[in-house]
Amino acid sequence: MSEVSLEDIASLAKRRGFIYQGSEVYGGLSGTWDYGPLGVALKRNIMQLWWKMFVDDLDDMYGVDAAILMNQKVWKASGHVDTFTDPLVECSNCHNRFRADKIDTSKCPTCGKTDTFGKPHQFNLMFNTHVGASWGSFEAPDGKHLAGDIKSIDNKTRQAEVMVPIKEGDTFDSVTVYEKNARTYLRPETAQGIFTNYKNILDSFYPDLPFGIAQQGKAFRNEISPRDFVFRSREFEQMEIEYFIDPAKWEEAFEMWRQRVHEWFKALGLPEDKLHELEVEQDDLAHYSKRTIDFEFDYPHGKDEILGLAYRTDFDLTNIQAASAKSMEYRPKDGSKAFVPHVIEPSFGVERALMAVLVSAYTVDEINGEKRNVLKLPKHLAPIKCAVSPLLKNKPELVVKAKEVYTMLKKEYGAVMWDDNGNIGKRYRRQDEIGTPFCVTIDFQTLEDNTVTIRDRDTAKQTRLGVEALKNVLDR
Ligand code: ATP
């Protein structure tokens, strides 16, 4: 278990402008989070690092950015409509709802009563929505509303028979009618946007096997109990790869991606002793998977999944082939027999990576007998690369010179912060807490010899050097 608490991380994230509760001003919306200026910078740095490592730096990878809304047939063929469910139980005493596989169902975690849970109900995690205008709606004075699918429609009389999900005894006061075909879902994973573009990539780029397609983007799951800060959210971001292979070579491709996952952890600065591989038991494997490793991290709430690596066989492509009646076969360039490739799927979650980065970087130490909070982020992930300050903000000559240095560095690095709030000690503490690797201060000596002090976040050591040498330190 980690020494940092979830509260430490969440409170720093809110106080310093990394992450806020979604819709907070209206009391929040459970499972949603808004990223502030520093959070979005950190998140983008993580996502860009991933794109560089797994797309730009490799010569067999293709990036895509598919639509979030997809034809409903995608989710039928993939099995999500029928099986993307979690077991839901409700306590008959306090009526709180839980994921049955995440609690001890003999005792309610909220009210403490025993034997209050019945049989689990399979709850589908996909968010439903409808594409296009509705046929019409039947309003009720008190605004109660229920949506349904059209079962049949008489085009002469414009009368429709509507299917609405009600139980005996339910009452409702209004109905909105949609065409059944208009139903779709917010995507619960980015992977299907990759599979549906596999054929496009084959036709546009004629890649040799093995090759991979990568995608980053939002995914939505109506989690039964979103919790543990951003760890389990209802709207989150994934970074997924489908690596298409000859099935005879799946073991070596799996091993290659296992190694690459470890390189990723290293690049994020995660300590090795907090990372674990959980080889999913044969009996627990998803029906399409021949091997899965859940990579786990020691989060403040316990050891939990940070990402997954799965051998998904040809499950998705053969399903698409059957449902679309379009061939998903790959034709080897040597003229040998065409076949449907298999896939290795590394599936990364952005929020879980970001949380592990924050947990690993969060440090409380002592500098010159004074306690400080410092985020020892890897320099390439830090939201702010460098802060620039005049020693005193009421000395115009210092401010003018400091602005000149600031403008020069900002042009070069972008993520440079001007900081003249409070005294210099307070500025250092603030920059330490948001993980800024360097603070540059312009003082009276600068005006004489064009040298500045640069302070290192981790050692708190200050070095004097010429303005022209700053880049050497910042680029290190
Ligand atoms: P869990 O068992 O924790 O619900 P999962 O096995 O369903 O996760 P996958 O479907 O394998 O997760 O999704 C791949 C990755 O997407 C996960 O390893 C995780 O990093 C991320 N992820 C999945 N669900 C969420 C969520 N609700 N919030 C944040 N990240 C998520």
Boltz pocket constraint, residues with backbone or C-beta under 6 A from the ligand:
constraints:
  - pocket:
      binder: B
      contacts: [[A, 221], [A, 223], [A, 230], [A, 231], [A, 232], [A, 233], [A, 234], [A, 236], [A, 237], [A, 238], [A, 305], [A, 306], [A, 307], [A, 308], [A, 347], [A, 348], [A, 349], [A, 350], [A, 351], [A, 352]]
      max_distance: 6.0
